[in-house]
Amino acid sequence: MNTEDHHPLVRIGLIKHCDIIVEMVKKPLPLKKHGVYYIACCPFHDEKTPSFFVMPQTKTYHCFGCGASGNAIDFLMAYEKLSLEEAIEKLKILLVK
């Protein structure tokens, strides 16, 4: 790995291409397989019917109730209230496991 690989934007690009979002989101949320997606009640607002979708093909999530959406980094930042750098470091640890 060269020194350019340590730049935060390079790390973000590498992490965004990893298939980690389902594994990461199912730790705090009870995801259920729903066709090609996974669904759960949204952790960002109160609801009784699941509207929170995790889409492994695009490596993203989206809530059709409140509009929250993003990738694995965005989820960690919002759910655990982490900074961008903290979220990247946490994902790096998860990817090594």
C-alpha positions in Angstrom: 0.0 0.0 0.0 1.5 3.3 -1.0 1.2 6.6 1.0 -1.6 7.8 -1.1 -3.8 4.9 0.1 -3.7 6.5 3.6 -5.5 9.7 2.4 -9.0 9.8 3.9 -10.7 10.2 0.6 -9.0 7.1 -0.8 -10.0 5.1 2.3 -13.6 6.3 1.9 -13.6 5.2 -1.7 -12.2 1.7 -0.7 -14.7 1.3 2.1 -17.7 2.3 -0.1 -16.8 -0.6 -2.5 -16.9 -3.2 0.3 -19.9 -5.4 0.9 -20.2 -4.6 4.6 -23.5 -2.6 4.9 -25.8 -5.6 5.7 -23.4 -7.1 8.2 -22.9 -3.7 9.9 -26.6 -2.7 10.0 -27.8 -6.0 11.3 -25.7 -5.7 14.4 -28.0 -3.0 16.0 -31.1 -3.7 13.9 -33.1 -7.0 13.3 -33.0 -7.0 9.5 -35.3 -9.4 7.7 -34.7 -10.6 4.1 -37.3 -9.2 1.8 -36.6 -10.2 -1.8 -33.2 -8.8 -2.8 -33.4 -6.2 0.1 -33.3 -6.3 3.9 -35.9 -4.4 5.9 -36.4 -3.2 9.5 -38.0 -0.4 11.4 -36.0 2.7 11.0 -33.7 3.6 13.9 -34.0 7.3 13.1 -37.7 7.7 13.8 -40.6 5.9 15.5 -42.6 3.6 13.3 -44.5 0.3 13.6 -44.2 -0.9 10.0 -40.7 -1.3 8.5 -39.8 1.3 6.0 -36.0 1.1 6.4 -34.4 -0.8 3.5 -30.8 -2.0 3.1 -29.9 -2.6 -0.5 -26.8 -4.8 -0.8 -26.5 -4.3 -4.6 -26.0 -0.6 -4.2 -24.3 -0.9 -0.8 -26.8 1.7 0.6 -29.8 2.1 2.9 -32.9 4.2 2.6 -35.9 4.9 4.9 -39.1 5.6 3.0 -40.6 7.1 6.1 -38.1 9.8 7.1 -35.8 9.9 4.0 -32.6 8.9 5.8 -30.3 7.3 3.3 -26.6 6.7 2.6 -23.8 4.2 2.7 -22.1 2.3 5.5 -20.1 5.4 6.5 -23.3 7.6 6.6 -25.1 5.0 8.7 -22.3 4.8 11.3 -22.1 8.6 11.5 -25.9 9.0 12.0 -26.6 5.9 14.2 -23.5 6.1 16.5 -23.1 9.9 16.2 -19.5 9.6 14.9 -17.4 12.0 13.0 -16.3 11.0 9.5 -12.8 10.0 10.7 -14.3 8.0 13.6 -16.6 6.2 11.2 -13.8 5.4 8.8 -11.7 4.0 11.6 -14.6 1.8 12.9 -15.3 0.4 9.5 -11.6 -0.4 9.0 -11.7 -2.5 12.1 -14.8 -4.2 11.0 -13.3 -5.0 7.6 -10.2 -6.6 9.2 -12.3 -9.0 11.2 
